Amino acid sequence: MISILENATPATGFEASVLEVIKDRRSKRAYSNQPVEEDKIRSLFEAARWAPSSMNEQPWTYIYATKDEPELWNRIFETLSEGNRIWAVDAPLLIMSLARTKFIRNGRTNASAKYDLGAANAFLSLQATALGLNVHQMGGYDKEKLVENLNVPLDELEPGVVIAVGYSGDAEKLPDNLKQREEAPRLRYPQESFVMNKSF
Ligand SMILES: Cc1cc2nc3c(=O)[nH]c(=O)nc-3n(C[C@H](O)[C@H](O)[C@H](O)COP(=O)(O)O)c2cc1C
């Protein structure tokens, strides 16, 4: 392990001031059945649109489905791992994020594609928080099934995370183990364990 991480213990609380949306964002699992308004959905993708990317390639692609489109929503939902399906079943909006792996200009591999997709997803998440929405990213899904269900052209696109979006619901309705996680203190490594002002 890298030496500065040795003996580091995650702790609660903020060590310096940050934007309110950074404080407020949390990957919750309890969703209400209130649909996400169309203008808010557009706002989420607008935030992603303005993320930085290598060579301004903007290599993100999104497929979204609301519960009003059950066929498409289900195509995404049924690929989720069992542990995610337990709670994501209530999410009114599911988003599949994908990275375009080759540069449009020359067809060469874009080594930054997934990095840039992550930045776009982070922008989307913070915008959602500002709009009063909860966002929960998921890597737990069956990639092969998802590729099949959404006819993803793998020579162009690489699946990223599936993102559940919606308004927060009643955590009491979650199974006990998930309810506990919902209410558990948020832990982070201290800055001193990952920030240095000197060389290795
Ligand atoms: C790439 C990625 C994959 C994740 N996959 C899952 C997942 O499959 N299921 C899940 O419940 N949470 C998943 N999460 C959420 C993390 O568990 C969560 O972000 C982390 O515990 C920190 O909690 P916070 O987002 O509330 O600050 C994922 C997050 C990221 C960024």
The ligand as an SDF file (V2000), in Angstrom:
LIG
                    3D

 31 33  0  0  0  0  0  0  0  0999 V2000
  -18.3360    3.6690  -10.2540 C   0  0  0  0  0  0  0  0  0  0  0  0
  -19.2900    3.5050   -9.1130 C   0  0  0  0  0  0  0  0  0  0  0  0
  -19.9750    2.2990   -8.9570 C   0  0  0  0  0  0  0  0  0  0  0  0
  -20.8950    2.1380   -7.9200 C   0  0  0  0  0  0  0  0  0  0  0  0
  -21.6330    0.9900   -7.8480 N   0  0  0  0  0  0  0  0  0  0  0  0
  -22.5980    0.8620   -6.9190 C   0  0  0  0  0  0  0  0  0  0  0  0
  -23.4700   -0.2590   -6.9230 C   0  0  0  0  0  0  0  0  0  0  0  0
  -23.4340   -1.1320   -7.8090 O   0  0  0  0  0  0  0  0  0  0  0  0
  -24.4100   -0.3360   -5.9410 N   0  0  0  0  0  0  0  0  0  0  0  0
  -24.5290    0.6150   -4.9650 C   0  0  0  0  0  0  0  0  0  0  0  0
  -25.4170    0.4840   -4.1020 O   0  0  0  0  0  0  0  0  0  0  0  0
  -23.7270    1.7110   -4.9540 N   0  0  0  0  0  0  0  0  0  0  0  0
  -22.7760    1.8660   -5.8970 C   0  0  0  0  0  0  0  0  0  0  0  0
  -22.0020    2.9980   -5.9340 N   0  0  0  0  0  0  0  0  0  0  0  0
  -22.2000    4.0450   -4.9150 C   0  0  0  0  0  0  0  0  0  0  0  0
  -21.0580    4.0360   -3.8860 C   0  0  0  0  0  0  0  0  0  0  0  0
  -21.2010    2.9260   -3.0440 O   0  0  0  0  0  0  0  0  0  0  0  0
  -21.0890    5.3620   -3.0990 C   0  0  0  0  0  0  0  0  0  0  0  0
  -20.8110    6.4270   -3.9750 O   0  0  0  0  0  0  0  0  0  0  0  0
  -20.0600    5.3680   -1.9690 C   0  0  0  0  0  0  0  0  0  0  0  0
  -20.3850    4.4210   -0.9810 O   0  0  0  0  0  0  0  0  0  0  0  0
  -19.9570    6.7360   -1.2850 C   0  0  0  0  0  0  0  0  0  0  0  0
  -21.2130    7.1140   -0.8010 O   0  0  0  0  0  0  0  0  0  0  0  0
  -21.8840    8.4990   -1.2160 P   0  0  0  0  0  0  0  0  0  0  0  0
  -22.0090    8.4950   -2.7330 O   0  0  0  0  0  0  0  0  0  0  0  0
  -23.2190    8.5120   -0.5410 O   0  0  0  0  0  0  0  0  0  0  0  0
  -20.9900    9.5970   -0.7840 O   0  0  0  0  0  0  0  0  0  0  0  0
  -21.0970    3.1940   -6.9740 C   0  0  0  0  0  0  0  0  0  0  0  0
  -20.4220    4.4010   -7.1380 C   0  0  0  0  0  0  0  0  0  0  0  0
  -19.5390    4.5760   -8.1930 C   0  0  0  0  0  0  0  0  0  0  0  0
  -18.8630    5.9170   -8.3650 C   0  0  0  0  0  0  0  0  0  0  0  0
  1  2  1  0
  2  3  1  0
  2 30  2  0
  3  4  2  0
  4  5  1  0
  4 28  1  0
  5  6  2  0
  6  7  1  0
  6 13  1  0
  7  8  2  0
  7  9  1  0
  9 10  1  0
 10 11  2  0
 10 12  1  0
 12 13  2  0
 13 14  1  0
 14 15  1  0
 14 28  1  0
 15 16  1  0
 16 17  1  0
 16 18  1  0
 18 19  1  0
 18 20  1  0
 20 21  1  0
 20 22  1  0
 22 23  1  0
 23 24  1  0
 24 25  2  0
 24 26  1  0
 24 27  1  0
 28 29  2  0
 29 30  1  0
 30 31  1  0
M  END
$$$$
